[in-house]
Amino acid sequence: MYKIEMEKMCGCAKRDEELKSRWLDKEYATKEEAELEALRLANHANANWCKKHRFYAYEDENNIIKIAVELSCPKEV
């Protein structure tokens, strides 16, 4: 079984009521299914959240599919 984990829970992630029930509280039968859902989660986060961060999926050394958070462009002055 495979799971998706968020590396860091930013404020947008904490406020997204759909996040846990749709992605994080589930186990996936195959690695491919977990990877596909992780990509969907990253796309959802990039399209719907505040745009302060960029999200992407990767597999760690323990075969856990994770969603990483990366800072995006600096604030405009």
Beta strands, then each sheet from edge to edge (+ up, - down):
strand 1: 4-6
strand 2: 53-59
strand 3: 65-71
sheet 1: 1+ 3+ 2-
end
